């Protein structure tokens, strides 16, 4: 399989500054982020593109409640493990737009409230997203390129 993207027009997202606490100090860092539509193409969320996460994750409070997700969760909670420990999250498949491309993705909704200086609105995990896109990180350019994969 060739990695020739010369005939494709990528969806490009710039790295974005994000204020986070590091060792008890507030610092501004650049992160690879994508502005994605969730459930409705015009409801946009900033999503950290996380190659280390299998799952796409967000917060019930406030985002899930704004989208009406809380009334219709699927199945039992799952344990999400990360660098800061583990938490319970409930899955719900929703539509996610990357550019004009719509994907039906399971988002795992955390029940603790979103903390603006410690959390990301959404973590965009590999499952389904990376099956449909080749994602190229250009650190020096501070940009991320999404190339639609030709499935099949």
Secondary structure, DSSP 8 states (H G I E B T S, - for coil): -----TT---EEEEEEEEEEEETTEEEEEEEEEEEEEESSTT-EEEEEE-TT-SSEEEEIIIIIHHHTGGGS-EEEEEEEEETTEEEEEEEEEEEEEETTEEEEEEEEEE-S---TTT--SEEE-STTHHHHEEEEEETTTTEEEEEE----
